[in-house]
Amino acid sequence: MTSSRFAFPPSSDAVFLTDGGLETTLVFLDGVDLPCFAAFPLLRSAEGRDRLERYFEPYIRTAVERDVGFILDTPTWRANADWGAKLNVSPDDLADVNQDAVRWASGLRDRLSDHRDRILVNGVIGPRGDGYRADARMNAEEAQAYHAPQAEAFREGGADMVSAITMNYAEEAIGIARAAEALGMPAVISFTVESDGKLASGETLQSAIERTDRETGHIPAYYMINCAHPTHFDGILSESDEWTRRIRGLRANASAKSHAELDESTELDPGDPDDLARRYRGLRERMTQLAVLGGCCGTDHRHVAAICEACVPASGRAA
């Protein structure tokens, strides 16, 4: 019998892993050409699907072997209207791609695990503009209308949840949360911060989380931080603050470089997986609600396995 502790959102004693940096792994380690840094076109060919499966398989197997859950992302961070247009993909085709991404992920889950409830298929929504810059800014109503078609495609495909990843201003996050709620989809919001701990918009992380909660009626199931190194945000997190307790997931970068420095990089900076894992363990000792652990740019399976070992050592796992 499977355990209910793996239900969404994660219970207090459950840990869910995620993958690492999908696009940076494909580009820098596997030599895959990803125009516009978009992975979703790989779903359109058998070779591309095989490449994606080979990428995700070790992460899922680690979660299965180590008796933790796994949040399986669709490779759709760029699968919205603006980025689709740059790749000559029509809105109708995008809807098909987003639905197909969920079906592909569901099939992968069924092939690699006998415990379906331990692997949640997560429809990934990325920013309309650049994840490192608060450009193409919308108000909350515009953001809801813009992102609703992708969220609807995820619902139609059968996703368990949706996550807004690499949000760098609050209005877009608010719009996505509202779009998900209108469709009856559980939603997660993940903000990214600069090296000073603030969003690219200049807003503090505290303000962004509190404002999103206030203006949505606490729609998000929880918040995450992604695409930033722990040194960029460790100092602003206090376990005693209510807004900090809303953060239940971390997907950090391997590199301590700023977003501007990463944008100019021509080589991957993998950082130190063991050091990153120790930083996660330190954060989790302070913030015991942290339940979703994975990586972002520059991280690969080595980083996530090290994070799992540091935060959920073998002696502490359920039998």
VEXZADO-743042 format. One line per 4 residues: their letters; for each residue x, y negated, z of N, C-alpha, C. Coordinates in Angstrom, 3 decimals. Atoms other than C-alpha are relative to their C-alpha. Layout:
% residues N
a = X/Y/Z/X/Y/Z/X/Y/Z; ...
This chain:
% residues 319
mtss = 0.859/1.189/0.000/0.000/0.000/0.000/0.896/-1.240/0.000; -0.780/1.213/0.061/1.362/-3.423/-0.905/-0.401/-0.945/1.113; 0.210/0.892/-1.130/1.634/-6.167/1.673/-0.649/-1.299/-0.439; 0.683/1.236/0.322/-0.647/-9.199/1.709/0.888/-1.215/0.226
rfaf = -0.870/1.145/-0.232/2.272/-11.381/2.800/0.536/-0.586/-1.295; -0.479/0.507/1.277/3.135/-11.778/-0.882/-1.078/-0.769/-0.767; 1.053/0.758/0.659/-0.129/-13.560/-1.677/0.427/-1.455/-0.191; -0.293/1.405/0.237/-0.131/-17.130/-2.972/-0.905/-0.872/0.867
ppss = -1.430/0.317/-0.089/0.903/-19.381/-1.351/0.698/0.947/0.964; -0.715/-0.964/-0.834/3.645/-17.421/0.421/-0.326/-0.175/1.475; 0.208/0.058/-1.442/2.948/-16.536/4.030/1.327/-0.309/0.681; -1.180/0.481/-0.715/5.408/-17.580/6.708/1.147/0.995/0.026
davf = -1.078/-0.986/-0.073/7.332/-14.312/6.670/0.402/0.540/-1.363; -0.324/-0.485/1.339/7.511/-13.844/2.887/1.047/-0.892/-0.643; -0.958/0.737/0.821/10.370/-14.876/0.614/-0.259/0.352/-1.455; 0.102/-0.193/1.435/10.004/-15.334/-3.114/1.251/-0.571/-0.655
ltdg = -1.087/0.511/0.823/12.997/-15.609/-5.408/-0.570/-0.569/-1.300; 0.279/0.406/1.365/12.951/-17.406/-8.742/1.246/0.300/-0.825; -1.204/-0.128/0.814/15.347/-17.301/-11.653/0.902/-1.204/0.248; -0.925/1.113/-0.138/18.209/-19.776/-12.084/-0.222/-1.034/-1.089
glet = 0.099/0.996/1.060/18.952/-22.198/-14.892/-0.181/0.665/-1.348; 0.297/-0.710/1.252/17.240/-20.639/-17.904/0.710/-0.644/-1.181; -0.523/0.635/1.201/18.206/-23.191/-20.511/1.525/-0.115/0.029; -1.460/0.125/-0.040/21.768/-23.785/-19.279/0.677/1.353/-0.167
tlvf = -0.564/-1.342/0.205/22.391/-20.039/-19.138/-0.040/0.376/-1.476; 0.131/-0.361/1.410/21.078/-19.521/-22.668/0.977/-0.779/-0.862; -0.848/0.846/0.849/23.035/-22.442/-24.123/1.480/0.215/0.288; -1.417/0.022/-0.328/26.332/-22.358/-22.244/0.613/1.386/0.201
ldgv = -0.544/-1.337/-0.244/26.706/-18.684/-21.306/-0.299/0.969/-1.135; 0.394/-0.940/1.049/24.830/-16.885/-24.090/0.181/-0.554/-1.405; -0.237/0.583/1.321/25.551/-19.309/-26.933/-1.235/-0.118/-0.863; 1.253/0.122/0.743/21.889/-19.682/-27.933/-0.244/-1.466/-0.337
dlpc = 0.336/1.357/0.413/20.929/-22.777/-29.912/-1.427/-0.315/0.436; 1.323/0.402/-0.482/18.016/-24.504/-28.149/-0.230/-1.463/-0.358; 0.310/1.390/0.334/16.965/-27.653/-30.028/-0.916/-0.610/1.050; 0.768/0.715/-1.029/15.576/-30.220/-27.569/0.007/0.729/1.343
faaf = -0.107/-0.750/-1.247/16.633/-27.816/-24.789/-1.280/0.782/0.275; 1.287/-0.686/-0.126/13.399/-25.918/-25.445/0.186/1.504/-0.169; -0.111/-1.459/0.057/13.235/-22.190/-24.684/-1.233/0.659/-0.601; 1.235/-0.659/0.426/9.625/-21.576/-25.738/0.031/0.509/-1.436
pllr = -0.024/-0.569/1.359/10.439/-21.124/-29.470/0.538/1.428/-0.062; -0.509/-1.375/-0.012/12.228/-17.890/-28.493/-1.127/1.020/0.051; 1.140/-0.924/-0.069/8.806/-16.349/-27.874/-0.525/0.369/-1.374; 0.569/-0.203/1.337/8.115/-16.497/-31.609/0.689/1.091/-0.797
saeg = -0.682/-1.079/0.707/10.519/-13.723/-32.544/0.301/1.143/0.950; -0.329/-1.157/-0.827/11.263/-10.221/-31.326/1.379/-0.166/0.619; -1.352/0.218/-0.521/14.925/-11.173/-30.945/-0.030/-0.982/1.166; 0.088/0.981/-1.058/14.010/-14.213/-28.867/-0.634/0.563/1.257
rdrl = 0.646/-0.621/-1.162/11.677/-12.241/-26.615/0.957/0.956/0.710; -0.977/-0.902/-0.587/14.375/-9.665/-26.095/1.048/-0.779/0.785; -0.977/0.838/-0.690/16.814/-12.428/-25.166/-0.563/-0.483/1.337; 0.633/0.460/-1.234/14.373/-13.809/-22.593/-0.145/1.136/1.009
eryf = 0.155/-1.139/-0.903/13.706/-10.353/-21.166/1.330/0.358/0.641; -1.322/-0.305/-0.554/17.435/-9.713/-20.755/0.405/-1.035/1.039; -0.313/1.048/-0.976/17.723/-13.025/-18.936/-0.740/0.243/1.318; 0.804/-0.111/-1.218/14.885/-12.415/-16.463/0.175/1.328/0.726
epyi = -0.005/-1.343/-0.602/15.408/-8.698/-15.847/0.855/0.106/1.254; -0.779/-0.181/-1.236/18.295/-8.891/-13.337/-0.569/-0.740/1.204; 0.619/0.723/-1.103/16.467/-11.484/-11.256/-1.153/0.815/0.595; 1.147/-0.776/-0.481/13.327/-9.366/-11.062/0.471/1.263/0.711
rtav = -0.502/-1.224/-0.630/15.303/-6.231/-10.271/0.602/-0.304/1.373; -0.538/0.383/-1.306/17.097/-8.049/-7.461/-1.128/-0.177/1.003; 1.138/0.190/-0.907/13.765/-9.091/-5.948/-0.613/1.334/0.397; 0.590/-1.311/-0.282/12.406/-5.543/-6.228/0.897/0.785/0.947
erdv = -0.938/-0.774/-0.800/15.541/-3.964/-4.775/0.125/-0.545/1.420; -0.210/0.630/-1.301/15.721/-6.427/-1.904/-1.295/-0.285/0.751; 1.294/0.055/-0.689/12.028/-6.227/-0.991/-0.448/-1.431/0.286; 0.537/1.349/-0.085/11.182/-9.863/-1.639/-0.877/-0.226/-1.227
gfil = 0.840/0.316/1.136/8.671/-11.465/-3.975/0.774/-0.715/-1.097; -0.637/0.715/1.108/9.405/-13.143/-7.281/-1.038/-0.862/-0.704; 0.844/0.890/0.789/7.882/-16.135/-9.054/0.575/-0.054/-1.398; -0.470/-0.166/1.381/8.182/-15.447/-12.772/-0.496/-1.163/-0.854
dtpt = 0.341/1.183/0.780/8.261/-18.661/-14.773/-0.216/0.327/-1.471; 0.086/-0.008/1.459/6.996/-19.002/-18.307/1.065/-0.946/-0.542; -1.063/0.859/0.549/9.710/-20.510/-20.560/-0.579/-1.202/-0.747; 0.833/1.015/0.659/7.468/-23.510/-21.278/0.261/-1.411/0.509
wran = -0.311/1.309/-0.568/9.205/-26.466/-19.621/-0.112/-1.110/-1.055; 0.082/0.984/1.083/9.269/-28.231/-23.015/-1.253/0.172/-0.865; 1.129/-0.339/0.889/5.971/-26.864/-24.383/-1.175/-0.942/0.204; 1.088/0.972/-0.018/3.970/-30.084/-24.288/-0.031/-0.758/-1.325
adwg = 0.261/0.611/1.308/2.738/-32.360/-27.062/1.182/-0.794/-0.541; -1.095/0.841/0.492/5.657/-34.811/-27.262/1.194/0.829/-0.451; -1.138/-0.838/0.375/8.392/-32.193/-27.268/-0.382/0.943/-1.132; 0.453/-0.832/1.113/6.319/-29.945/-29.511/0.081/-0.737/-1.322
akln = -0.054/0.786/1.229/6.071/-32.745/-32.064/1.433/-0.126/-0.510; -1.407/0.089/0.407/9.866/-33.109/-32.063/0.490/1.302/-0.618; -0.369/-1.318/0.525/10.050/-29.391/-32.863/-0.963/0.464/-1.089; 0.966/-0.287/1.070/7.277/-29.574/-35.495/-0.983/1.103/0.364
vspd = 0.994/-0.953/-0.477/4.865/-27.526/-33.393/-1.288/-0.772/0.271; 1.267/0.713/-0.128/1.222/-28.591/-33.628/-0.645/0.259/1.359; 0.702/-0.240/-1.275/-1.062/-28.952/-30.573/-0.702/1.352/0.044; 0.660/-1.306/0.017/-3.044/-25.869/-31.652/1.006/1.122/0.183
dlad = -1.038/-1.025/-0.140/0.143/-23.848/-31.995/0.571/-0.002/1.420; -0.493/0.069/-1.374/1.311/-25.104/-28.597/-0.927/0.737/0.952; 0.955/-0.714/-0.849/-1.864/-23.812/-26.985/0.208/1.502/-0.109; -0.254/-1.431/0.205/-1.196/-20.406/-28.519/1.302/0.422/0.670
vnqd = -1.297/-0.313/-0.595/2.442/-20.508/-27.392/-0.109/0.100/1.521; 0.117/-0.003/-1.458/1.520/-21.356/-23.799/-0.804/1.193/0.504; 0.737/-1.204/-0.383/-1.086/-18.601/-23.614/0.862/1.241/-0.181; -0.831/-1.164/0.282/1.308/-16.142/-25.198/1.128/0.127/1.014
avrw = -1.068/-0.035/-0.999/4.018/-17.122/-22.709/-0.473/0.691/1.273; 0.550/-0.653/-1.196/1.756/-16.033/-19.856/-0.169/1.493/-0.247; 0.185/-1.424/0.300/0.881/-12.765/-21.556/1.341/0.723/-0.064; -1.338/-0.605/0.059/4.559/-12.098/-22.240/0.547/0.226/1.412
asgl = -0.498/-0.125/-1.371/5.482/-12.761/-18.614/-0.753/1.081/0.764; 0.794/-1.035/-0.676/2.631/-10.552/-17.380/0.442/1.388/-0.435; -0.473/-1.286/0.492/3.836/-7.723/-19.587/1.354/0.364/0.575; -1.313/-0.246/-0.589/7.380/-8.108/-18.300/-0.143/0.414/1.458
rdrl = 0.263/-0.367/-1.391/6.113/-7.993/-14.728/-0.455/1.454/0.098; 0.538/-1.357/-0.078/4.203/-4.787/-15.404/1.048/1.048/-0.351; -1.043/-0.960/0.386/7.221/-3.135/-17.008/1.059/0.179/1.081; -1.139/-0.032/-0.908/9.661/-3.972/-14.241/-0.361/0.213/1.467
sdhr = 0.372/-0.178/-1.402/7.648/-3.621/-11.032/-1.307/0.761/0.120; 1.235/-0.714/-0.314/5.063/-1.257/-9.610/-0.850/-0.782/0.984; 0.708/0.810/-0.992/4.041/-3.963/-7.121/-0.413/-1.312/-0.651; 0.440/1.156/0.776/2.085/-6.375/-9.275/-0.205/-1.242/0.867
dril = 0.302/1.155/-0.838/1.100/-8.587/-6.338/1.245/-0.693/0.513; -1.238/0.608/-0.482/4.751/-9.270/-5.477/0.653/-0.903/-1.045; -0.545/0.847/1.059/5.479/-10.983/-8.804/-1.119/-0.891/-0.521; 1.014/0.961/0.417/3.480/-14.128/-9.525/0.420/-0.652/-1.309
vngv = -0.282/0.632/1.286/3.285/-15.411/-13.094/-0.341/-1.484/0.112; 0.075/1.431/-0.246/3.867/-19.145/-12.987/0.082/-0.776/-1.312; -0.015/0.837/1.191/2.897/-21.475/-15.829/0.763/-1.285/0.278; -0.886/1.135/-0.260/5.659/-24.088/-15.998/-0.371/-1.193/-0.874
igpr = 0.266/1.269/0.674/4.800/-27.675/-16.894/1.182/-0.926/0.262; -1.109/0.933/-0.139/7.714/-29.996/-17.555/-0.450/-1.429/-0.203; 0.357/1.402/0.170/7.809/-33.782/-17.736/-0.265/-0.335/-1.467; 0.254/0.456/1.364/6.423/-35.559/-20.779/1.279/-0.539/-0.635
gdgy = -1.228/0.583/0.509/9.718/-37.376/-21.141/1.218/0.775/0.441; -1.261/-0.602/-0.399/13.266/-36.724/-20.011/-0.021/0.286/1.493; -0.012/-0.360/-1.407/13.693/-34.899/-16.731/0.956/-0.822/0.835; -0.991/0.787/-0.721/16.635/-37.123/-15.811/-0.329/-1.492/0.021
rada = 0.351/1.416/0.057/14.960/-40.461/-16.608/-1.516/-0.145/0.088; 1.442/0.232/-0.150/11.573/-41.868/-15.670/-0.514/-0.816/-1.186; 0.493/0.661/1.199/10.688/-42.742/-19.253/-1.362/0.590/-0.367; 1.332/-0.465/0.432/7.373/-42.195/-21.108/-0.963/0.050/1.178
rmna = 0.788/-0.022/-1.235/5.654/-43.179/-17.859/-1.479/-0.209/-0.282; 1.452/0.059/0.106/1.905/-42.738/-17.486/-0.582/-0.315/1.362; 0.691/0.033/-1.278/-0.612/-43.576/-14.830/-0.582/1.388/0.259; 0.466/-1.338/-0.378/-2.220/-40.641/-13.015/-1.086/0.515/-0.930
eeaq = 1.079/-0.426/0.892/-5.292/-40.576/-15.257/0.545/0.428/-1.352; -0.615/-0.368/1.277/-3.178/-40.537/-18.412/0.754/1.320/0.120; -0.755/-1.236/-0.204/-0.978/-37.809/-16.981/-0.925/1.206/0.103; 0.957/-1.103/-0.092/-3.987/-35.665/-16.117/-0.497/0.398/-1.386
ayha = 0.498/-0.296/1.340/-5.361/-35.945/-19.649/1.096/0.609/-0.874; -1.102/-0.486/0.837/-1.944/-35.350/-21.208/0.348/1.450/0.297; -0.480/-1.338/-0.372/-1.023/-32.210/-19.260/-1.115/1.038/0.119; 1.102/-0.948/-0.166/-4.500/-30.653/-18.980/-0.009/1.116/-1.049
pqae = 0.032/-1.104/0.973/-4.262/-28.715/-22.303/0.986/1.118/0.312; -0.965/-1.055/-0.330/-1.133/-26.885/-21.167/-0.471/0.798/1.208; 0.521/-0.712/-1.163/-2.635/-26.067/-17.774/-1.168/0.899/-0.382; 1.127/-0.810/0.447/-5.785/-24.837/-19.512/0.471/1.240/-0.740
afre = -0.543/-1.164/0.704/-3.734/-22.572/-21.771/0.536/1.028/0.989; -0.490/-0.931/-1.018/-2.075/-21.079/-18.700/-1.158/0.736/0.668; 1.165/-0.655/-0.604/-5.464/-20.404/-17.137/-0.569/1.044/-0.952; 0.556/-0.936/0.979/-6.733/-18.796/-20.331/0.899/1.215/-0.190
ggad = -0.925/-1.122/0.137/-3.609/-16.646/-20.500/0.031/0.901/1.219; 0.053/-0.821/-1.206/-4.163/-15.417/-16.933/1.112/-0.248/0.997; -1.059/0.309/-0.959/-1.384/-17.172/-14.985/-0.554/-0.023/1.421; 0.385/0.023/-1.404/-1.456/-16.918/-11.200/0.040/-1.411/0.576
mvsa = -0.233/1.329/-0.555/-0.376/-20.529/-10.663/0.643/-0.862/-1.077; -0.753/0.902/0.868/1.084/-23.591/-12.356/0.943/-0.808/0.876; -0.957/0.834/-0.716/4.127/-25.602/-11.330/0.480/-1.123/-0.899; -0.581/1.157/0.687/5.167/-29.090/-12.386/1.452/-0.101/0.437
itmn = -1.419/-0.123/-0.323/8.953/-28.879/-12.564/0.769/-1.225/-0.504; -0.871/1.140/0.322/11.497/-31.735/-12.550/-0.811/-1.276/-0.178; 0.765/1.244/0.007/9.022/-34.504/-11.812/0.870/-1.128/0.575; -0.847/1.092/-0.477/10.751/-37.867/-11.439/-0.760/-1.301/0.259
yaee = 0.814/1.105/-0.516/7.836/-40.209/-10.708/-1.351/0.573/0.408; 1.138/-0.612/-0.676/4.749/-39.647/-8.625/-1.253/0.066/-0.860; 1.250/0.025/0.755/1.998/-40.603/-11.089/-0.159/1.228/-0.889; 0.097/-1.190/0.847/2.833/-37.717/-13.419/-0.334/1.225/0.848
aigi = 0.293/-1.116/-0.906/2.813/-35.276/-10.508/-1.457/-0.028/0.449; 1.390/0.134/-0.432/-0.536/-36.613/-9.311/-0.942/0.448/-1.112; 0.840/-0.383/1.128/-2.051/-36.197/-12.772/-0.010/1.493/-0.242; -0.082/-1.449/0.219/-0.820/-32.621/-13.129/-0.750/0.736/1.105
araa = 0.717/-0.646/-1.110/-2.128/-31.680/-9.678/-1.509/-0.091/-0.215; 1.433/0.163/0.248/-5.538/-33.084/-10.561/-0.459/0.870/-1.171; 0.360/-0.834/1.150/-5.549/-31.289/-13.924/-0.125/1.460/0.412; 0.044/-1.390/-0.460/-4.779/-27.976/-12.226/-1.243/0.249/0.846
ealg = 1.172/-0.193/-0.857/-7.488/-28.452/-9.620/-1.277/0.050/-0.824; 1.204/0.017/0.832/-10.077/-29.283/-12.280/-0.203/1.320/-0.731; 0.059/-1.286/0.683/-9.244/-25.950/-13.911/-0.020/1.175/0.967; 0.010/-1.073/-0.991/-9.259/-23.996/-10.653/1.308/0.736/0.123
mpav = -1.310/-0.642/-0.053/-5.508/-23.300/-10.803/0.787/-0.484/1.212; -0.904/0.434/-1.069/-3.221/-23.316/-7.739/1.181/-0.757/-0.610; -1.045/0.859/0.562/-0.580/-26.005/-8.236/1.134/-0.222/0.984; -1.207/0.326/-0.750/2.972/-26.618/-7.052/0.659/-1.192/-0.691
isft = -0.695/1.163/0.544/4.851/-29.893/-7.505/1.456/0.054/0.434; -1.429/0.009/-0.292/8.643/-29.946/-7.748/0.612/-1.304/-0.493; -0.660/1.262/0.345/10.404/-33.304/-7.649/1.506/0.208/-0.139; -1.454/0.044/0.067/13.982/-33.958/-8.682/0.462/-1.350/0.504
vesd = -0.529/1.239/-0.555/16.172/-36.571/-7.049/1.393/-0.263/-0.562; -1.339/0.407/0.385/19.290/-38.497/-7.923/0.959/0.260/1.166; -0.994/-0.289/-1.032/22.509/-38.279/-5.918/-0.225/-0.808/1.274; 0.334/0.778/-1.194/21.108/-40.926/-3.532/-1.249/0.511/0.710
gkla = 1.174/-0.589/-0.625/18.131/-38.719/-2.673/-1.314/-0.593/-0.445; 1.222/0.628/0.499/15.636/-40.912/-4.533/-0.343/0.517/-1.392; 0.414/-0.349/1.347/13.597/-40.154/-7.634/0.598/-0.997/-0.993; -0.532/0.899/1.025/14.762/-41.669/-10.923/-0.792/-1.296/-0.082
sget = 0.843/1.191/-0.014/11.870/-44.115/-10.576/0.404/-0.981/1.095; -0.391/0.811/-1.137/13.513/-45.474/-7.414/-0.808/0.279/1.247; 0.836/-0.339/-1.151/10.791/-44.088/-5.148/0.695/1.042/0.859; -0.572/-1.017/-0.871/11.855/-42.107/-2.118/-0.784/1.303/-0.142
lqsa = 0.683/-1.292/0.039/11.050/-38.412/-1.988/-1.149/0.028/1.001; 1.070/0.059/-0.995/9.040/-39.012/1.170/-1.212/-0.721/-0.559; 1.112/0.762/0.550/6.907/-41.646/-0.544/-0.710/0.777/-1.096; 0.605/-0.738/1.114/6.366/-39.458/-3.628/-0.878/1.137/0.500
iert = 0.782/-1.112/-0.546/5.176/-36.477/-1.574/-1.220/-0.523/0.749; 1.128/0.521/-0.773/3.028/-38.517/0.775/-1.047/-0.631/-0.907; 0.961/0.629/0.902/1.465/-40.481/-2.072/-0.742/1.039/-0.830; 0.664/-1.057/0.757/0.768/-37.355/-4.107/-1.052/0.693/0.857
dret = 0.978/-0.609/-0.905/-0.906/-35.743/-1.111/-1.193/-0.922/0.240; 1.071/0.946/-0.315/-2.883/-38.864/-0.304/-0.943/-0.187/-1.190; 0.818/0.317/1.168/-4.092/-39.487/-3.860/-0.632/1.230/-0.650; 0.621/-1.220/0.530/-4.976/-35.845/-4.576/-0.802/0.743/1.059
ghip = 0.655/-0.762/-1.062/-6.411/-34.817/-1.213/0.743/1.287/0.317; -0.848/-1.154/-0.324/-3.489/-32.443/-0.611/-0.236/1.175/-0.953; 0.179/-1.080/0.976/-4.063/-30.466/-3.820/1.189/0.950/-0.057; -1.110/-0.948/0.160/-0.516/-29.059/-4.132/0.066/1.020/1.137
ayym = -0.158/-1.037/-1.027/-0.095/-25.743/-2.332/1.262/-0.245/0.810; -1.240/0.396/-0.659/3.441/-26.870/-1.534/0.829/-0.789/-1.001; -0.923/0.757/0.837/6.290/-28.957/-2.893/1.339/0.725/-0.063; -1.366/-0.501/0.126/9.767/-28.049/-4.122/0.911/-1.165/-0.374
inca = -1.031/0.877/0.554/13.008/-29.832/-4.938/0.771/0.834/-1.009; -0.800/-0.729/0.983/14.770/-28.824/-8.135/0.913/-0.964/-0.748; -0.918/0.732/0.878/17.567/-29.943/-10.448/0.790/-1.075/0.748; -0.882/0.862/-0.785/19.674/-31.557/-7.706/0.804/0.900/0.935
hpth = -0.836/-0.781/-0.912/22.534/-30.263/-5.577/-0.411/-0.298/1.444; 0.388/0.251/-1.395/21.866/-29.849/-1.833/0.653/-1.233/0.619; -0.648/1.190/-0.553/24.375/-32.626/-1.098/-0.755/-1.275/-0.363; 0.753/1.177/0.415/21.987/-35.013/-2.871/-1.234/-0.244/0.872
fdgi = 1.238/0.176/-0.766/19.053/-34.400/-0.529/0.062/0.510/1.432; -0.082/-0.568/-1.344/20.260/-32.640/2.617/-0.195/-1.058/1.078; 0.027/1.035/-1.027/20.616/-35.893/4.507/-1.337/-0.678/0.198; 1.296/0.671/-0.145/17.042/-37.064/3.931/-1.072/0.924/0.560
lses = 0.984/-0.970/-0.461/15.330/-33.907/5.208/0.099/0.201/1.509; 0.064/-0.224/-1.442/14.251/-33.627/8.828/-1.135/0.969/0.288; 1.009/-1.015/-0.282/12.421/-30.597/10.140/-1.148/-0.525/0.847; 1.049/0.553/-0.867/10.398/-32.835/12.438/-1.016/-0.851/-0.757
dewt = 0.899/0.857/0.775/8.751/-34.861/9.642/-1.067/0.825/-0.709; 1.101/-0.726/0.635/5.354/-33.780/8.351/0.209/0.138/-1.494; -0.177/-0.087/1.451/6.222/-34.593/4.726/1.056/1.028/-0.371; -1.043/-0.990/0.268/9.343/-32.442/4.940/-0.554/1.415/0.117
rrir = 0.570/-1.341/-0.165/7.275/-29.494/6.147/-0.848/0.417/-1.199; 0.729/-0.336/1.231/5.343/-29.683/2.865/0.926/0.592/-1.062; -0.969/-0.561/0.959/8.549/-28.646/1.039/0.243/1.457/0.357; -0.141/-1.430/-0.283/8.571/-24.861/0.756/0.869/0.720/-1.021
glra = -0.832/-0.638/1.005/10.848/-24.265/-2.214/1.200/-0.842/-0.386; -1.214/0.658/0.465/14.375/-25.089/-3.394/0.500/0.694/-1.259; -0.659/-0.509/1.203/15.817/-24.702/-6.875/1.093/-1.000/-0.355; -1.075/0.978/0.102/19.116/-26.530/-6.677/0.890/0.248/-1.209
nasa = -1.027/-0.130/1.019/21.728/-27.200/-9.313/1.249/0.623/0.592; -1.285/-0.546/-0.447/25.048/-25.388/-9.130/1.013/-1.099/0.240; -0.984/1.075/-0.024/26.969/-28.614/-9.667/-0.446/-1.140/0.901; 0.276/1.185/-0.806/27.220/-31.567/-7.311/0.054/-1.276/-0.831
ksha = -0.054/1.174/0.864/27.527/-33.902/-10.313/-1.365/-0.688/-0.051; 1.238/0.750/0.178/24.948/-36.624/-10.845/-0.674/0.404/-1.302; 0.699/-0.272/1.253/22.315/-36.334/-13.562/0.703/-0.666/-1.179; -0.702/0.695/1.079/24.213/-38.898/-15.628/1.249/0.762/-0.412
elde = -1.206/-0.769/0.309/27.398/-36.849/-15.371/-0.356/1.308/-0.704; 0.419/-1.248/0.645/25.564/-33.632/-16.262/-0.443/-0.240/-1.437; 0.461/0.332/1.341/23.995/-35.341/-19.273/1.156/-0.123/-0.982; -1.161/0.205/0.855/27.469/-36.080/-20.608/0.890/1.240/-0.090
stel = -0.864/-1.185/-0.062/28.903/-32.633/-19.859/-0.107/0.844/-1.264; -0.033/-0.918/1.138/29.952/-30.404/-22.722/0.336/1.423/0.444; -0.284/-1.314/-0.564/30.891/-27.504/-20.430/-0.849/0.200/1.248; 0.814/-0.327/-1.167/28.921/-25.740/-17.741/0.825/-0.091/1.268
dpgd = -0.627/0.033/-1.321/29.806/-26.474/-14.123/-0.765/0.968/0.894; 0.733/-0.995/-0.789/28.826/-23.294/-12.228/0.143/-0.177/1.497; -0.178/0.197/-1.428/29.953/-24.625/-8.861/0.538/1.245/0.686; -0.426/-1.139/-0.813/30.556/-22.067/-6.123/-1.244/0.699/0.532
pddl = 1.224/-0.678/-0.453/27.742/-19.501/-5.674/-0.054/0.239/1.495; 0.007/-0.280/-1.435/28.806/-18.640/-2.131/-0.216/-1.282/0.812; 0.208/1.271/-0.690/28.991/-22.283/-1.079/-1.454/-0.436/-0.120; 1.403/0.359/0.192/25.555/-22.933/-2.579/-0.893/0.836/0.912
arry = 0.793/-0.893/-0.849/24.173/-19.913/-0.724/0.086/-0.414/1.465; -0.147/0.449/-1.392/25.602/-21.175/2.576/-0.816/-1.263/0.252; 0.787/1.228/-0.149/23.951/-24.543/1.999/-1.497/0.329/0.085; 1.400/-0.436/-0.086/20.607/-22.831/1.376/-0.284/0.579/1.384
rglr = 0.222/-0.614/-1.324/21.014/-20.819/4.569/-0.092/-1.074/1.075; 0.045/1.082/-0.974/21.750/-23.979/6.552/-1.312/-0.764/-0.064; 1.278/0.697/0.143/18.682/-25.705/5.127/-1.149/0.855/0.523; 1.094/-0.868/-0.433/16.497/-22.688/5.817/0.005/0.201/1.509
ermt = -0.051/-0.087/-1.462/17.710/-22.479/9.412/-0.678/-1.207/0.633; 0.662/1.216/-0.488/16.480/-26.060/9.873/-1.459/-0.052/-0.411; 1.340/0.100/0.577/13.383/-25.733/7.676/-0.524/1.409/-0.229; 0.366/-1.413/0.044/11.966/-22.327/8.454/-1.155/0.286/-0.953
qlav = 1.107/-0.215/0.933/9.016/-22.858/6.092/0.470/0.260/-1.426; -0.508/-0.214/1.355/11.298/-22.575/3.033/-0.165/1.461/-0.379; 0.344/-1.372/0.375/10.011/-19.490/1.236/0.307/0.320/-1.450; -0.249/-0.203/1.429/10.746/-19.982/-2.481/1.413/-0.465/-0.295
lggc = -1.430/0.265/0.126/14.451/-19.779/-3.296/0.491/0.400/-1.379; -0.528/-0.298/1.327/16.078/-20.018/-6.705/0.993/-1.055/-0.418; -1.000/0.927/0.499/18.302/-22.093/-8.921/-0.517/-0.840/-1.145; 0.323/0.841/1.147/18.305/-24.718/-11.625/1.276/-0.109/-0.845
cgtd = -1.067/0.136/0.990/20.938/-26.116/-14.003/1.345/0.539/0.507; -1.312/-0.539/-0.320/24.217/-24.215/-13.977/-0.013/1.264/0.820; 0.070/-1.225/-0.795/22.993/-21.375/-11.786/-0.389/1.179/-0.878; 0.365/-1.235/0.687/22.698/-17.795/-12.961/-0.313/1.056/1.059
hrhv = 0.402/-1.060/-0.931/21.935/-14.424/-11.387/0.933/0.103/1.199; -0.948/-0.063/-1.122/25.094/-14.557/-9.258/-0.418/-0.934/1.128; 0.388/0.986/-1.001/23.872/-17.688/-7.491/-1.243/0.457/0.768; 1.257/-0.371/-0.654/20.368/-16.394/-6.795/0.199/1.238/0.871
aaic = -0.283/-1.174/-0.824/21.669/-13.022/-5.554/0.728/-0.404/1.280; -0.728/0.473/-1.186/24.066/-14.842/-3.204/-0.937/-0.737/0.953; 0.972/0.711/-0.829/21.235/-17.085/-1.967/-0.883/0.989/0.754; 0.837/-1.017/-0.641/19.067/-14.044/-1.268/0.769/0.689/1.118
eacv = -0.789/-0.696/-1.003/21.877/-12.318/0.596/0.239/-0.880/1.224; -0.263/0.908/-1.109/22.604/-15.409/2.692/-1.249/-0.289/0.822; 1.233/0.419/-0.686/18.979/-16.209/3.528/-0.839/1.175/0.491; 0.783/-1.181/-0.393/17.463/-12.715/3.738/0.959/1.192/-0.009
pasg = -0.960/-1.103/-0.001/20.309/-10.354/4.682/-0.685/1.345/0.127; 0.583/-1.339/0.057/19.735/-6.635/4.303/-0.566/0.445/1.342; 0.457/-0.447/-1.316/19.377/-6.104/8.043/-1.316/-0.630/0.414; 1.226/0.671/-0.371/16.474/-8.516/8.130/-1.173/0.278/-0.913
raa = 1.079/-0.274/0.951/14.441/-7.087/5.284/-0.927/1.079/0.509; 0.984/-1.038/-0.341/11.322/-5.050/5.654/0.412/1.320/-0.613; -0.358/-1.319/0.509/11.790/-1.342/5.215/-0.915/0.388/-1.143
